[in-house]
Each structure stands twice: as C-alpha cells, then as structure tokens.
Amino acid sequence: MKVALPLSLENLTEATEPNLDGMCVCWDDLGTGVGSRVGLSEGAEAAQPFRPELKPVDAYAAALLDNIDISR
C-alpha cells in the first residue's frame, strides 16, 4: 500500500501545487517508489482485482507512467 496524490490537468500543465487533501491509499503491485507517477483506478474499480475478497483500498496503481505528454 502506498499513499498517492492525484494530480489535475492544471497541476501537470501549469506546475501548480496539488491539493494535499486529495491524498488516497493506493494498492501497489508495480513496485513504485517515492515520486513515481502512476495511472490510478479509483472507486469500486480499485477493488476489482481482489474479488471476491473485500479490500479497503481507495485506488489501485494500474500503470507506471514513464512520460506524460500533454498537447493543447
């Protein structure tokens, strides 16, 4: 389990500070480290990999992001 901080488009494009109130508990099978950027699955979808067991997770680290390219 890791603590993740979801970033908005504004955070990514304008280098604004993220809202720390948005932190969530994230299940990590990918071996991410501090500062890694991941694609998150949130809500009920986050617990789907564990069915039929119930797991108390807010989000699931679904992908490691090597590069983020945002074109406007």
N, C-alpha and C positions, 0 to 999 in steps of 0.2 A: 504494500500500500504506500502511496505517495500523496503528498499534498500538491494539488495543481491549481494554477491561477489562469482561468480562461482569459484570453485577450480578445478585444474587439477589433474591428477593422480600423477604427481610429487609433488604437494603441499600436497597431502594426504599421500604419502608413504615416502617422504624424508624430511618432515617438512620444506619445503622451503616456503618463503614468497609469498603470492599470488600477482598478478599484480592488483593494485588498479584501473587501467584504465579499468578493465573489469566489474566494478560495473554496475548493471542494476536495473530498477524499477520492483518490483515483486508484483503481486497481491497475497494477503494472506488471505485465508478463514480459515486457520488452527489455527490461534492464536499463531504463532511462537513468540519467544522472541529473545532478543539480544544473539547472539552466537548459535542459533539453526541451525542445519544442515537440509536442505530440498532438495528434488529432484525437479529440475526445468524443466518446459516445456518452451522452448523459441521459438521466431518467431511467425508465423501465428497461430500455435497451442495454444499459450498462450491466445489468444483472443477467442478461440472457445467456452469456457463456457458461453460467454456473447452474442453469436449470437442470434438474428440478429443485436443487437446493436454493435456499434463500440466503443472499449475501447483503450485508449493509454497506453498499458502495453508492457513491453519488455519480461516479463516472468511471469509464473504462478506457485505458490508453489503447486506442485501436491502431495507431500508426506513428512511427517516428518520422519527423519531418526534417529532411536534410536541408531543404531550401524552400523558401516561401517567395514567390514572385507575384506581386500584385500590380496589375496594369490598370490604369484609369483611362 
